[in-house]
């Protein structure tokens, strides 16, 4: 019955590291366990340091560097996106072995997401607390209006 529109939430993607050095984030959809570098993580890049529309349950990997170009201090964090537009920090790593350190955790999180799809709720009395503008805005975001 038509194309299903993905449900997303507006979530603040943190900025890690120094803006003068490498920094990026991506929603990870697959892990190549034959690799032990950042190339092991497949997914779509998203902007850091601001709001992004991301599907709840998504696994977000955020990477950043501080310090000198020759000897950067690397930090990587793994978050899951909650349906209330918050992030839960699930793991972090520092140093050059960050990718291998996080690889198994990210694989486990992706398996969890695959087993437990996000459940959309039906009407409930809590909706009464939302303004008409908020409900209209959400309906437009879902392309219902």
C-alpha positions as a Python dict, from the first residue, in 0.01 Angstrom:
ca = {
    (1, 'X'): (0, 0, 0),
    (2, 'X'): (235, 271, -114),
    (3, 'X'): (585, 339, -1),
    (4, 'X'): (643, 335, 374),
    (5, 'X'): (797, 658, 500),
    (6, 'X'): (1069, 599, 760),
    (7, 'X'): (999, 737, 1106),
    (8, 'X'): (1274, 975, 1216),
    (9, 'X'): (1347, 1191, 1517),
    (10, 'X'): (1542, 1517, 1530),
    (11, 'X'): (1848, 1439, 1741),
    (12, 'X'): (2154, 1646, 1835),
    (13, 'X'): (2467, 1476, 1696),
    (14, 'X'): (2762, 1564, 1919),
    (15, 'X'): (3086, 1711, 1794),
    (16, 'X'): (3396, 1519, 1906),
    (17, 'X'): (3750, 1652, 1886),
    (18, 'X'): (3877, 1976, 1738),
    (19, 'X'): (3706, 2140, 1439),
    (20, 'X'): (4048, 2192, 1276),
    (21, 'X'): (4104, 1814, 1265),
    (22, 'X'): (3912, 1522, 1119),
    (23, 'X'): (3565, 1472, 1256),
    (24, 'X'): (3265, 1290, 1117),
    (25, 'X'): (2960, 1086, 1207),
    (26, 'X'): (2763, 816, 1031),
    (27, 'X'): (2464, 595, 1088),
    (28, 'X'): (2615, 248, 1072),
    (29, 'X'): (2412, -14, 883),
    (30, 'X'): (2670, -289, 839),
    (31, 'X'): (3012, -396, 965),
    (32, 'X'): (3278, -566, 754),
    (33, 'X'): (3449, -781, 1015),
    (34, 'X'): (3743, -848, 785),
    (35, 'X'): (3858, -488, 843),
    (36, 'X'): (3996, -326, 1159),
    (37, 'X'): (3985, 37, 1041),
    (38, 'X'): (3715, 299, 997),
    (39, 'X'): (3641, 149, 654),
    (40, 'X'): (3481, -147, 836),
    (41, 'X'): (3168, 61, 906),
    (42, 'X'): (2915, 98, 624),
    (43, 'X'): (2649, 365, 644),
    (44, 'X'): (2544, 717, 563),
    (45, 'X'): (2752, 1014, 679),
    (46, 'X'): (2566, 1276, 882),
    (47, 'X'): (2675, 1617, 1007),
    (48, 'X'): (2817, 1659, 1357),
    (49, 'X'): (2751, 1940, 1602),
    (50, 'X'): (2385, 1994, 1517),
    (51, 'X'): (2041, 1845, 1466),
    (52, 'X'): (1995, 1556, 1222),
    (53, 'X'): (1685, 1351, 1138),
    (54, 'X'): (1769, 990, 1223),
    (55, 'X'): (1560, 674, 1261),
    (56, 'X'): (1514, 559, 1622),
    (57, 'X'): (1720, 249, 1692),
    (58, 'X'): (1996, 365, 1458),
    (59, 'X'): (2356, 309, 1557),
    (60, 'X'): (2554, 633, 1525),
    (61, 'X'): (2934, 638, 1519),
    (62, 'X'): (3098, 975, 1592),
    (63, 'X'): (3473, 1023, 1530),
    (64, 'X'): (3700, 1315, 1613),
    (65, 'X'): (4065, 1411, 1648),
    (66, 'X'): (4246, 1665, 1867),
    (67, 'X'): (4610, 1764, 1888),
    (68, 'X'): (4874, 1773, 1619),
    (69, 'X'): (4832, 1640, 1268),
    (70, 'X'): (5137, 1415, 1314),
    (71, 'X'): (5014, 1268, 1641),
    (72, 'X'): (4636, 1313, 1671),
    (73, 'X'): (4444, 1216, 1983),
    (74, 'X'): (4159, 1007, 1842),
    (75, 'X'): (3823, 957, 2011),
    (76, 'X'): (3527, 761, 1877),
    (77, 'X'): (3186, 715, 2037),
    (78, 'X'): (2897, 484, 1958),
    (79, 'X'): (2541, 591, 2033),
    (80, 'X'): (2197, 447, 1977),
    (81, 'X'): (1912, 679, 1885),
    (82, 'X'): (1608, 669, 2114),
    (83, 'X'): (1250, 734, 2003),
    (84, 'X'): (1235, 1038, 2237),
    (85, 'X'): (1507, 1212, 2027),
    (86, 'X'): (1790, 1141, 2272),
    (87, 'X'): (2113, 947, 2231),
    (88, 'X'): (2242, 669, 2456),
    (89, 'X'): (2619, 635, 2473),
    (90, 'X'): (2690, 264, 2424),
    (91, 'X'): (3070, 258, 2388),
    (92, 'X'): (3374, 476, 2332),
    (93, 'X'): (3737, 425, 2240),
    (94, 'X'): (4053, 632, 2218),
    (95, 'X'): (4371, 588, 2022),
    (96, 'X'): (4465, 431, 1692),
    (97, 'X'): (4293, 98, 1766),
    (98, 'X'): (3951, 265, 1802),
    (99, 'X'): (3789, 87, 1506),
    (100, 'X'): (3879, -265, 1613),
    (101, 'X'): (3793, -180, 1973),
    (102, 'X'): (3439, -77, 1874),
    (103, 'X'): (3375, -324, 1589),
    (104, 'X'): (3225, -612, 1794),
    (105, 'X'): (3009, -377, 2003),
    (106, 'X'): (2866, -215, 1690),
    (107, 'X'): (2795, -558, 1538),
    (108, 'X'): (2609, -656, 1858),
    (109, 'X'): (2407, -331, 1854),
    (110, 'X'): (2309, -383, 1489),
    (111, 'X'): (2193, -736, 1574),
    (112, 'X'): (1980, -595, 1859),
    (113, 'X'): (1819, -342, 1624),
    (114, 'X'): (1744, -611, 1365),
    (115, 'X'): (1570, -824, 1630),
    (116, 'X'): (1365, -543, 1784),
    (117, 'X'): (1211, -309, 1527),
    (118, 'X'): (1081, 24, 1654),
    (119, 'X'): (720, -5, 1758),
    (120, 'X'): (501, 290, 1664),
    (121, 'X'): (237, 365, 1922),
    (122, 'X'): (-130, 426, 1856),
    (123, 'X'): (-336, 703, 2009),
    (124, 'X'): (-303, 753, 2384),
    (125, 'X'): (-405, 1028, 2626),
    (126, 'X'): (-52, 1173, 2638),
    (127, 'X'): (-116, 1319, 2292),
    (128, 'X'): (-358, 1567, 2445),
    (129, 'X'): (-61, 1754, 2598),
    (130, 'X'): (78, 1843, 2253),
    (131, 'X'): (-20, 2169, 2086),
    (132, 'X'): (-206, 2170, 1755),
    (133, 'X'): (106, 2323, 1599),
    (134, 'X'): (326, 2038, 1722),
    (135, 'X'): (86, 1775, 1588),
    (136, 'X'): (54, 1956, 1254),
    (137, 'X'): (433, 1987, 1227),
    (138, 'X'): (473, 1612, 1291),
    (139, 'X'): (203, 1529, 1036),
    (140, 'X'): (383, 1744, 774),
    (141, 'X'): (718, 1581, 861),
    (142, 'X'): (559, 1242, 795),
    (143, 'X'): (413, 1374, 466),
    (144, 'X'): (59, 1315, 594),
    (145, 'X'): (-55, 1670, 511),
}
